[in-house]
Amino acid sequence: MEILPFYKKINIFSKASKEAKDFSLKLREWLNLHSIESEVIENLADLEKEENLKDLDMLVVVGGDGSLLITARRVAKYNVPIIGVNLGRLGFLTEINKENAFNLFKVILSKPLCISRRMMLRVSLYRDGKEILVADVLNDVVVNKAILARIVDVAVYVGDRYITTYNGDGIIISTPNGSTGYALSAGGPIVYPMMEVFIVVPICPHTLTDRPIILPTLEPITINIVSKEKDAWLTLDGQEGTQLFYGDKIVVKQSPYYTHLVRTPYKNYFDILREKLNWK
């Protein structure tokens, strides 16, 4: 099985661990032996440099799902195909195992890439009428409390229409891709990842009739912070956090960017669900 000659450049983003770095160096050597230019990138500052992203045939992420989420947020605007090698635990997104990686890469690179396009969210945080944060995320936007004994109150709108005020531990706005993450553990549904919808999931709501809801992406979702206690936080993909204050407004809409995940040849989405969730 021959690697197609039009694959010229594949970079590798490595998690900051010895295991990830050692594997990344072996993969770079293997790619070089197959006449593919490759560099190992070890920090986010270098990952975001345009010269490390343009003209890439693929970007390999060595780490866990968290490493892939970090990467997706930073490279989305370049439309770079991403594939993950799993060194973490669950691996919904990084579905290649280290043990069979080289055999799989040879198969993947022997034909044109099969791409799964995943919608992203664009989140904007407004304070005193000014936009102080804007970001694109692949999985979810979460507003939750910082103090265990407190309840956070958030008023939620779709477009200009009021839905309700959730009282509880917080709220998750998830993409279908993120439906198997935090949203699932909070009682949300599993949504096929190529769909384009918002999933709104309350976290431990005080009112038990507050249930998850799926909404179209035609209008933005607005979250108003109506708790006066300074104990709420905004978290992006479970990784980047910002403290929230009374009167803050979070607007979530569909991002203009997509994450382009390279699909492996021997597993489909339902194979992954059965494996990761121990379905029969």
Backbone as numpy.savetxt, mean C-alpha at the origin, in Angstrom:
# Nx Ny Nz CAx CAy CAz Cx Cy Cz
14.80 -22.09 -20.96 13.96 -20.89 -20.96 14.84 -19.65 -20.96
14.72 -18.84 -22.00 15.61 -17.69 -22.18 14.95 -16.40 -21.70
15.75 -15.53 -21.08 15.27 -14.21 -20.68 15.20 -13.32 -21.92
14.10 -12.62 -22.08 13.92 -11.79 -23.27 14.93 -10.66 -23.29
15.46 -10.34 -24.47 16.54 -9.35 -24.55 16.10 -7.92 -24.29
14.78 -7.62 -24.29 14.39 -6.22 -24.09 14.37 -5.81 -22.63
14.63 -6.74 -21.70 14.80 -6.35 -20.30 16.23 -5.87 -20.11
16.37 -4.57 -19.89 17.70 -3.95 -19.84 18.11 -3.47 -18.44
17.11 -3.02 -17.64 17.47 -2.42 -16.35 16.42 -2.77 -15.30
16.88 -3.42 -14.23 16.01 -3.79 -13.11 16.74 -3.42 -11.82
16.22 -2.45 -11.09 16.84 -2.07 -9.82 16.19 -2.82 -8.66
16.88 -2.83 -7.53 16.45 -3.56 -6.35 16.43 -2.61 -5.16
15.29 -2.53 -4.47 15.22 -1.77 -3.22 15.24 -2.76 -2.07
16.24 -2.62 -1.20 16.46 -3.59 -0.14 16.05 -3.03 1.22
15.33 -3.84 1.97 15.06 -3.54 3.37 16.39 -3.45 4.13
16.41 -2.65 5.20 17.64 -2.43 5.96 17.90 -3.59 6.92
18.26 -4.73 6.36 18.64 -5.87 7.19 19.71 -6.65 6.43
20.52 -7.40 7.19 21.59 -8.17 6.55 21.03 -9.21 5.59
19.94 -9.88 6.00 19.34 -10.89 5.14 18.89 -10.30 3.81
18.22 -9.14 3.89 17.73 -8.49 2.67 18.88 -8.02 1.80
19.89 -7.43 2.42 21.03 -6.94 1.63 21.78 -8.08 0.96
22.02 -9.18 1.70 22.73 -10.32 1.11 21.98 -10.88 -0.08
20.65 -11.02 0.06 19.86 -11.55 -1.05 19.88 -10.58 -2.23
19.77 -9.29 -1.95 19.75 -8.28 -3.02 21.03 -8.30 -3.82
22.15 -8.47 -3.15 23.44 -8.52 -3.85 23.52 -9.77 -4.74
22.99 -10.89 -4.25 22.96 -12.11 -5.08 22.05 -11.92 -6.29
20.92 -11.26 -6.09 20.01 -11.02 -7.20 20.63 -10.08 -8.22
21.31 -9.04 -7.74 21.99 -8.11 -8.67 23.02 -8.87 -9.52
23.80 -9.73 -8.88 24.80 -10.51 -9.60 24.13 -11.41 -10.64
23.01 -12.04 -10.26 22.30 -12.92 -11.19 21.77 -12.14 -12.38
21.21 -10.96 -12.13 20.71 -10.12 -13.23 21.85 -9.67 -14.14
22.97 -9.29 -13.55 24.13 -8.88 -14.36 24.61 -10.02 -15.26
24.59 -11.24 -14.72 25.00 -12.40 -15.52 24.09 -12.62 -16.71
22.84 -12.11 -16.60 21.88 -12.22 -17.71 21.80 -10.91 -18.51
22.88 -10.13 -18.42 23.03 -8.88 -19.22 21.97 -7.84 -18.89
21.51 -7.81 -17.64 20.55 -6.81 -17.18 21.24 -5.89 -16.19
21.23 -4.60 -16.47 21.82 -3.62 -15.57 21.00 -3.56 -14.28
21.68 -3.49 -13.15 20.97 -3.51 -11.88 21.77 -2.79 -10.80
21.05 -2.08 -9.92 21.65 -1.44 -8.76 20.83 -1.79 -7.53
21.51 -1.92 -6.39 20.83 -2.13 -5.12 20.70 -0.79 -4.41
19.47 -0.43 -4.08 19.17 0.84 -3.39 18.78 0.51 -1.96
19.44 1.19 -1.01 19.23 0.82 0.39 18.57 1.90 1.23
18.37 3.09 0.69 17.68 4.11 1.49 16.67 4.85 0.62
15.67 5.41 1.31 14.54 6.03 0.61 14.95 7.26 -0.18
15.92 7.99 0.32 16.36 9.20 -0.40 16.87 8.84 -1.79
17.64 7.75 -1.88 18.13 7.32 -3.19 17.01 6.72 -4.04
16.07 6.04 -3.39 14.96 5.45 -4.14 14.15 6.50 -4.87
14.00 7.67 -4.26 13.16 8.72 -4.83 13.87 9.55 -5.90
15.15 9.29 -6.14 15.87 10.03 -7.18 15.40 9.55 -8.56
15.10 10.50 -9.40 14.54 10.16 -10.71 15.47 9.28 -11.52
16.77 9.50 -11.38 17.70 8.70 -12.18 17.68 7.22 -11.80
17.21 6.90 -10.59 17.12 5.51 -10.18 15.79 4.86 -10.56
14.88 5.64 -11.14 13.55 5.13 -11.45 13.19 5.19 -12.93
13.74 6.16 -13.64 13.36 6.28 -15.04 14.02 5.17 -15.86
13.33 4.77 -16.90 13.80 3.73 -17.83 13.96 2.37 -17.18
13.30 2.15 -16.03 13.36 0.84 -15.39 12.35 -0.10 -16.05
12.76 -1.34 -16.27 11.82 -2.37 -16.71 11.04 -2.92 -15.52
11.67 -2.89 -14.34 11.02 -3.42 -13.14 11.82 -2.98 -11.92
11.12 -2.87 -10.79 11.77 -2.60 -9.51 11.43 -3.76 -8.58
12.46 -4.41 -8.05 12.28 -5.52 -7.13 12.42 -5.00 -5.71
11.44 -5.30 -4.86 11.47 -4.90 -3.46 11.77 -6.14 -2.61
12.87 -6.09 -1.87 13.27 -7.21 -1.02 12.98 -6.84 0.43
12.01 -7.52 1.04 11.61 -7.20 2.40 10.26 -7.84 2.69
9.36 -7.07 3.28 8.01 -7.54 3.52 7.00 -6.63 2.86
5.72 -6.82 3.20 4.67 -5.97 2.64 4.89 -4.50 3.00
5.41 -4.24 4.20 5.68 -2.86 4.59 6.69 -2.19 3.67
7.72 -2.92 3.29 8.71 -2.37 2.36 8.10 -2.06 1.01
7.19 -2.93 0.56 6.54 -2.68 -0.73 5.61 -1.48 -0.65
4.91 -1.30 0.47 4.02 -0.15 0.62 4.82 1.16 0.60
5.95 1.17 1.30 6.81 2.36 1.28 7.23 2.67 -0.15
7.65 1.63 -0.86 8.10 1.81 -2.24 6.99 2.32 -3.13
5.81 1.72 -3.01 4.69 2.09 -3.88 4.36 3.57 -3.76
4.37 4.10 -2.53 4.03 5.51 -2.34 5.04 6.44 -3.02
6.26 5.99 -3.12 7.31 6.88 -3.64 7.57 6.75 -5.13
7.13 5.67 -5.74 7.43 5.49 -7.17 6.19 5.51 -8.04
5.01 5.71 -7.45 3.76 5.59 -8.22 3.75 6.50 -9.45
4.24 7.72 -9.29 4.15 8.67 -10.40 5.02 8.29 -11.59
5.92 7.33 -11.39 6.79 6.90 -12.48 6.26 5.68 -13.22
5.15 5.10 -12.74 4.54 3.93 -13.39 5.52 2.76 -13.51
6.35 2.58 -12.50 7.34 1.50 -12.53 6.70 0.20 -12.07
6.80 -0.88 -12.83 6.30 -2.17 -12.36 7.10 -2.64 -11.15
6.39 -3.13 -10.12 7.01 -3.54 -8.86 6.73 -5.02 -8.61
7.72 -5.71 -8.09 7.51 -7.07 -7.62 8.24 -7.23 -6.29
7.67 -8.02 -5.39 8.25 -8.15 -4.06 8.76 -9.55 -3.76
9.91 -9.60 -3.08 10.44 -10.85 -2.55 10.22 -10.82 -1.04
9.49 -11.78 -0.53 9.03 -11.75 0.85 10.08 -12.27 1.83
10.53 -11.37 2.71 11.37 -11.77 3.84 10.63 -11.51 5.15
9.36 -11.13 5.05 8.58 -10.83 6.24 7.75 -12.04 6.65
6.55 -11.76 7.21 5.73 -12.85 7.73 4.61 -13.21 6.77
3.64 -12.31 6.57 2.43 -12.68 5.84 2.65 -12.67 4.33
3.04 -11.54 3.79 3.38 -11.49 2.38 2.22 -11.56 1.42
1.18 -10.72 1.62 0.09 -10.63 0.65 0.59 -9.99 -0.65
1.46 -9.00 -0.53 1.93 -8.26 -1.69 3.27 -8.80 -2.20
4.15 -9.15 -1.27 5.46 -9.70 -1.65 5.32 -11.22 -1.71
4.82 -11.70 -2.83 4.40 -13.10 -2.90 5.50 -14.07 -3.32
6.67 -13.55 -3.73 7.78 -14.44 -4.09 8.56 -14.81 -2.84
8.79 -16.08 -2.63 9.63 -16.53 -1.53 11.09 -16.57 -1.97
11.96 -16.31 -1.01 13.40 -16.27 -1.31 13.89 -17.59 -1.92
13.33 -18.71 -1.46 13.82 -20.02 -1.87 13.61 -20.30 -3.37
12.51 -19.79 -3.94 12.25 -20.08 -5.36 12.37 -18.84 -6.24
12.97 -17.78 -5.70 12.98 -16.49 -6.40 13.67 -16.54 -7.75
14.84 -17.16 -7.83 15.60 -17.10 -9.08 14.91 -17.90 -10.19
14.32 -19.02 -9.83 13.56 -19.78 -10.85 12.36 -18.97 -11.34
11.68 -18.29 -10.41 10.52 -17.49 -10.80 10.92 -16.30 -11.65
12.01 -15.64 -11.29 12.45 -14.50 -12.10 12.79 -14.94 -13.52
13.36 -16.10 -13.68 13.68 -16.57 -15.03 12.41 -16.78 -15.85
11.35 -17.30 -15.19 10.07 -17.49 -15.88 9.43 -16.13 -16.19
9.41 -15.24 -15.20 8.78 -13.92 -15.37 9.43 -13.14 -16.50
10.77 -13.21 -16.58 11.50 -12.42 -17.57 11.61 -13.11 -18.92
10.98 -14.28 -19.06 11.01 -14.97 -20.35 9.84 -14.57 -21.23
8.99 -13.65 -20.72 7.82 -13.21 -21.47 7.50 -11.78 -21.05
6.62 -11.08 -21.77 6.21 -9.73 -21.33 5.56 -9.79 -19.95
5.77 -8.74 -19.17 5.27 -8.71 -17.80 3.74 -8.72 -17.76
3.19 -9.46 -16.81 1.76 -9.44 -16.54 1.54 -8.50 -15.35
0.82 -7.41 -15.57 0.70 -6.33 -14.59 -0.70 -6.31 -13.98
-0.75 -6.18 -12.66 -2.01 -5.95 -11.95 -2.01 -4.50 -11.46
-2.96 -3.71 -11.97 -3.00 -2.28 -11.64 -3.89 -2.05 -10.42
-3.33 -1.46 -9.37 -4.05 -1.26 -8.11 -4.28 0.23 -7.85
-5.52 0.58 -7.55 -5.83 1.98 -7.27 -5.17 2.43 -5.97
-4.91 3.73 -5.89 -4.34 4.33 -4.69 -5.26 5.45 -4.20
-5.04 5.87 -2.98 -5.77 6.99 -2.40 -4.88 8.22 -2.35
-5.49 9.38 -2.54 -4.79 10.64 -2.26 -5.46 11.27 -1.04
-4.67 11.54 -0.02 -5.19 12.09 1.22 -4.60 13.48 1.43
-5.47 14.41 1.79 -5.05 15.78 2.10 -5.53 16.13 3.50
-4.65 16.74 4.28 -5.00 17.18 5.63 -5.05 18.70 5.64
-6.19 19.24 6.10 -6.39 20.68 6.17 -6.49 21.11 7.63
-5.78 22.20 7.95 -5.85 22.78 9.29 -5.98 24.29 9.15
-7.02 24.83 9.78 -7.29 26.27 9.67 -7.41 26.70 8.21
-8.02 25.83 7.40 -8.26 26.15 6.00 -7.08 25.97 5.08
-5.92 25.55 5.61 -4.72 25.39 4.79 -4.36 23.91 4.66
-3.99 23.51 3.45 -3.54 22.14 3.22 -2.12 22.00 3.77
-1.95 21.15 4.78 -0.62 21.01 5.39 0.03 19.67 5.07
-0.71 18.77 4.44 -0.15 17.46 4.07 -0.92 16.91 2.89
-0.21 16.34 1.96 -0.85 15.61 0.86 0.03 14.41 0.54
-0.59 13.25 0.37 0.16 12.03 0.11 -0.70 11.03 -0.64
-0.03 10.11 -1.33 -0.70 9.01 -2.01 -0.37 7.72 -1.28
-1.37 6.87 -1.06 -1.16 5.62 -0.33 -1.80 4.47 -1.10
-1.24 3.28 -0.89 -1.73 2.09 -1.58 -2.79 1.35 -0.78
-2.63 1.28 0.54 -3.54 0.46 1.34 -4.63 1.24 2.04
-4.26 2.14 2.95 -5.30 2.76 3.76 -4.88 4.05 4.43
-5.90 4.81 4.76 -5.80 6.03 5.56 -6.57 5.75 6.85
-5.91 5.96 7.99 -6.52 5.61 9.27 -6.51 6.82 10.20
-7.65 7.10 10.80 -7.75 8.06 11.89 -8.07 7.25 13.14
-7.18 7.31 14.14 -7.45 6.56 15.36 -6.94 7.32 16.57
-7.28 6.80 17.71 -6.94 7.46 18.97 -5.53 7.07 19.40
-4.93 7.95 20.19 -3.60 7.69 20.70 -3.62 7.21 22.13
-4.71 7.46 22.86 -4.81 7.09 24.26 -5.86 6.00 24.40
-5.49 4.92 25.07 -6.34 3.73 25.11 -7.74 4.01 25.64
-7.86 4.87 26.65 -9.16 5.04 27.31 -10.07 6.03 26.61
-9.59 6.71 25.59 -10.38 7.75 24.93 -11.21 7.17 23.79
-12.23 7.94 23.38 -12.99 7.66 22.16 -12.78 8.83 21.22
-12.53 8.55 19.95 -12.36 9.61 18.96 -13.66 9.74 18.18
-14.11 10.99 17.97 -15.34 11.28 17.23 -14.97 11.88 15.89
-15.47 11.26 14.81 -15.19 11.76 13.47 -16.49 11.83 12.68
-16.75 13.00 12.10 -17.92 13.18 11.24 -17.50 12.90 9.80
-18.26 12.05 9.10 -17.84 11.58 7.79 -18.87 12.00 6.74
-18.35 12.49 5.61 -19.18 12.95 4.50 -18.70 12.27 3.22
-19.62 12.02 2.29 -19.27 11.64 0.94 -19.76 12.76 0.04
-18.81 13.37 -0.69 -19.16 14.62 -1.38 -19.55 15.65 -0.34
-20.72 16.25 -0.49 -21.21 17.21 0.50 -22.34 16.61 1.34
-22.49 15.28 1.29 -23.58 14.62 2.00 -23.06 13.95 3.27
-23.69 14.27 4.36 -23.30 13.74 5.66 -23.70 12.27 5.77
-22.77 11.42 6.20 -23.08 10.00 6.44 -23.46 9.80 7.90
-22.47 9.99 8.79 -22.72 9.85 10.22 -21.48 10.32 10.98
-21.60 10.38 12.30 -20.44 10.62 13.16 -20.11 9.33 13.88
-18.91 8.82 13.61 -18.48 7.58 14.22 -17.83 7.88 15.57
-18.25 7.14 16.59 -17.66 7.24 17.92 -17.02 5.89 18.23
-15.73 5.90 18.43 -15.06 4.64 18.71 -13.55 4.82 18.70
-12.84 3.76 18.28 -11.38 3.83 18.25 -10.86 4.54 17.00
-11.73 4.77 16.01 -11.29 5.47 14.82 -12.00 4.97 13.58
-11.39 5.26 12.43 -12.00 4.90 11.14 -10.89 4.60 10.14
-11.16 3.64 9.26 -10.24 3.26 8.19 -10.90 3.56 6.86
-10.18 4.25 5.98 -10.58 4.37 4.58 -9.57 3.54 3.78
-10.05 2.47 3.17 -9.16 1.51 2.54 -9.43 1.40 1.04
-8.38 1.05 0.31 -8.52 0.62 -1.08 -8.88 -0.87 -1.09
-9.33 -1.40 -2.22 -9.48 -2.85 -2.31 -8.18 -3.60 -2.02
-7.06 -3.03 -2.45 -5.77 -3.67 -2.16 -5.54 -3.79 -0.66
-5.97 -2.76 0.10 -5.79 -2.77 1.54 -6.87 -3.51 2.30
-7.83 -4.09 1.59 -8.95 -4.74 2.28 -8.52 -5.99 3.04
-7.35 -6.56 2.71 -6.85 -7.72 3.44 -5.86 -7.31 4.53
-5.77 -6.01 4.82 -4.87 -5.51 5.85 -5.61 -5.15 7.12
-5.38 -3.94 7.60 -5.99 -3.47 8.84 -7.52 -3.50 8.74
-8.05 -3.16 7.57 -9.50 -3.14 7.40 -10.12 -4.51 7.65
-9.44 -5.57 7.23 -9.96 -6.92 7.45 -9.98 -7.25 8.94
-8.93 -6.89 9.66 -8.87 -7.19 11.09 -9.90 -6.40 11.87
-10.36 -5.26 11.31 -11.38 -4.45 11.96 -12.80 -4.85 11.55
-12.93 -5.93 10.79 -14.25 -6.42 10.41 -14.72 -6.02 9.04
-13.84 -5.47 8.22 -14.21 -5.06 6.87 -14.24 -6.24 5.90
-14.83 -6.03 4.71 -14.93 -7.11 3.72 -13.64 -7.25 2.91
-13.44 -8.42 2.33 -12.38 -8.60 1.34 -12.94 -8.17 0.00
-12.24 -7.26 -0.66 -12.70 -6.72 -1.95 -11.63 -7.03 -3.00
-12.07 -7.54 -4.13 -11.14 -7.91 -5.21 -10.25 -6.72 -5.55
-8.92 -6.90 -5.58 -8.00 -5.74 -5.58 -8.00 -4.91 -6.85
-8.51 -5.42 -7.97 -8.54 -4.62 -9.18 -9.79 -3.74 -9.28
-10.70 -3.85 -8.31 -11.86 -2.96 -8.28 -11.43 -1.56 -7.85
-12.29 -0.58 -8.10 -11.97 0.80 -7.73 -13.13 1.35 -6.90
-13.02 1.16 -5.58 -14.03 1.62 -4.62 -13.32 2.06 -3.35
-14.04 2.84 -2.52 -13.59 3.14 -1.17 -14.25 2.16 -0.20
-13.49 1.70 0.77 -14.02 0.86 1.84 -13.90 1.64 3.14
-15.02 1.93 3.78 -15.05 2.70 5.02 -15.35 1.74 6.17
-14.40 1.63 7.11 -14.54 0.66 8.19 -14.34 1.37 9.54
-15.38 1.41 10.38 -15.18 1.96 11.73 -14.39 0.97 12.58
-13.54 1.51 13.46 -12.73 0.67 14.34 -13.39 0.62 15.72
-13.82 -0.57 16.12 -14.46 -0.77 17.43 -15.47 0.34 17.73
-16.53 0.49 16.90 -17.47 1.59 17.11 -18.25 1.43 18.42
-18.51 2.57 19.06 -19.29 2.57 20.30 -20.73 2.14 20.03
-21.22 2.50 18.84 -22.56 2.09 18.42 -22.44 0.88 17.51
-22.98 -0.25 17.94 -22.76 -1.50 17.23 -23.42 -1.53 15.86
-24.34 -0.62 15.59 -24.97 -0.58 14.26 -24.12 0.17 13.24
-23.02 0.77 13.67 -22.08 1.38 12.71 -21.32 0.26 12.02
-21.56 0.07 10.74 -20.98 -1.04 10.01 -20.14 -0.55 8.84
-19.25 -1.40 8.30 -18.48 -1.01 7.12 -19.39 -0.70 5.93
-18.91 0.18 5.07 -19.68 0.55 3.88 -18.72 0.69 2.70
-19.15 0.26 1.53 -18.36 0.40 0.30 -18.98 1.50 -0.54
-18.13 2.43 -0.98 -18.61 3.60 -1.71 -17.88 3.74 -3.04
-18.53 4.32 -4.05 -17.85 4.59 -5.32 -16.82 5.69 -5.15
-15.89 5.76 -6.07 -14.81 6.75 -5.99 -15.15 8.06 -6.70
-16.42 8.24 -7.09 -16.80 9.42 -7.86 -16.69 10.71 -7.04
-16.85 10.61 -5.73 -16.80 11.78 -4.87 -15.84 11.54 -3.71
-15.17 12.58 -3.22 -14.23 12.40 -2.11 -14.96 12.10 -0.81
-14.23 11.49 0.11 -14.71 11.28 1.46 -14.02 12.29 2.36
-14.81 12.99 3.18 -14.26 13.97 4.09 -14.47 13.51 5.53
-13.41 13.60 6.32 -13.46 13.24 7.74 -13.16 14.49 8.55
-14.11 14.92 9.36 -13.91 16.08 10.24 -13.64 15.59 11.66
-12.61 16.12 12.28 -12.28 15.75 13.65 -13.12 16.61 14.59
-14.04 15.96 15.31 -14.92 16.70 16.21 -14.63 16.39 17.68
-13.58 15.58 17.93 -13.12 15.35 19.31 -12.25 16.52 19.73
-12.50 17.09 20.89 -11.71 18.23 21.36 -10.43 17.78 22.08
-10.37 16.51 22.50 -9.14 16.01 23.10 -8.08 15.84 22.03
-6.82 16.13 22.41 -5.72 16.04 21.45 -5.13 14.63 21.46
-5.93 13.67 21.05 -5.47 12.29 21.14 -5.74 11.50 19.87
-5.91 12.17 18.74 -6.18 11.49 17.46 -4.97 11.61 16.54
-4.79 10.58 15.71 -3.66 10.55 14.77 -4.14 10.11 13.40
-3.47 10.64 12.40 -3.66 10.21 11.01 -2.47 9.33 10.64
-2.76 8.12 10.15 -1.70 7.19 9.78 -1.89 6.75 8.34
-0.80 6.76 7.58 -0.82 6.42 6.16 -0.15 5.07 5.95
-0.89 4.11 5.44 -0.38 2.76 5.19 0.26 2.15 6.43
-0.18 2.56 7.61 0.34 2.01 8.85 1.76 2.39 9.17
2.30 3.42 8.48 3.73 3.70 8.60 4.06 5.15 8.93
3.33 6.10 8.39 3.63 7.51 8.62 2.49 8.14 9.39
2.80 8.78 10.52 1.76 9.31 11.39 1.86 10.81 11.60
0.70 11.46 11.77 0.61 12.89 12.03 -0.46 13.12 13.08
-0.16 13.91 14.11 -1.15 14.20 15.14 -2.25 15.09 14.59
-3.47 14.81 15.01 -4.64 15.58 14.58 -5.18 16.41 15.72
-5.88 17.50 15.35 -6.44 18.41 16.34 -7.89 18.70 16.00
-8.62 19.18 17.00 -10.02 19.54 16.82 -10.16 20.52 15.64
-11.08 20.22 14.74 -11.31 21.09 13.58 -10.54 20.68 12.34
-9.59 19.75 12.46 -8.86 19.29 11.28 -9.82 18.58 10.33
-9.50 18.66 9.04 -10.31 18.02 8.00 -9.40 17.17 7.13
-9.80 15.91 6.93 -9.06 15.00 6.06 -9.93 14.70 4.86
-9.40 14.93 3.67 -10.12 14.65 2.43 -9.42 13.51 1.71
-10.17 12.46 1.41 -9.64 11.28 0.74 -10.34 11.12 -0.60
-9.56 11.02 -1.65 -10.12 10.79 -2.99 -9.24 9.79 -3.72
-9.68 9.39 -4.89 -8.87 8.46 -5.67 -7.65 9.19 -6.21
-6.50 8.57 -6.03 -5.26 9.16 -6.54 -5.23 9.08 -8.07
-4.55 10.03 -8.71 -4.36 9.90 -10.16 -3.35 8.81 -10.52
-2.63 8.30 -9.51 -1.60 7.29 -9.74 -2.12 5.89 -9.37
-1.47 4.91 -9.95 -1.74 3.51 -9.64 -0.43 2.83 -9.27
-0.53 1.78 -8.47 0.61 0.90 -8.27 0.51 -0.25 -9.26
1.61 -0.52 -9.95 1.63 -1.56 -10.97 2.42 -2.75 -10.42
1.71 -3.78 -9.99 2.33 -4.97 -9.42 2.52 -6.03 -10.50
3.72 -6.59 -10.54 3.99 -7.68 -11.47 3.42 -8.96 -10.90
2.63 -9.65 -11.68 2.00 -10.91 -11.25 2.92 -12.09 -11.54
2.99 -13.02 -10.60 3.77 -14.23 -10.82 2.95 -15.23 -11.63
3.60 -16.13 -12.34 2.87 -16.98 -13.29 2.09 -18.13 -12.67
2.40 -18.52 -11.44 1.82 -19.75 -10.91 0.78 -19.52 -9.82
0.50 -18.27 -9.47 -0.48 -17.99 -8.42 -1.43 -16.90 -8.89
-2.73 -17.11 -8.66 -3.68 -16.03 -8.86 -4.10 -15.49 -7.49
-4.95 -14.48 -7.49 -5.33 -13.82 -6.24 -5.98 -14.78 -5.25
-6.79 -15.70 -5.75 -7.48 -16.61 -4.85 -6.54 -17.69 -4.30
-5.51 -18.02 -5.06 -4.47 -18.90 -4.51 -3.80 -18.25 -3.31
-3.53 -16.96 -3.43 -2.88 -16.24 -2.34 -3.79 -16.15 -1.12
-5.08 -15.88 -1.35 -6.03 -15.83 -0.23 -6.08 -17.17 0.50
-6.16 -18.25 -0.25 -6.23 -19.57 0.39 -4.98 -19.84 1.22
-3.84 -19.45 0.67 -2.58 -19.71 1.37 -2.45 -18.85 2.63
-2.70 -17.55 2.49 -2.45 -16.63 3.60 -3.51 -16.71 4.68
-4.76 -17.03 4.30 -5.86 -17.06 5.27 -6.23 -18.49 5.68
-5.43 -19.45 5.20 -5.64 -20.86 5.56 -7.03 -21.37 5.17
-7.50 -20.92 3.99 -8.74 -21.45 3.46 -8.48 -22.84 2.89
-9.53 -23.65 2.81 -9.37 -24.99 2.25 -9.73 -25.00 0.77
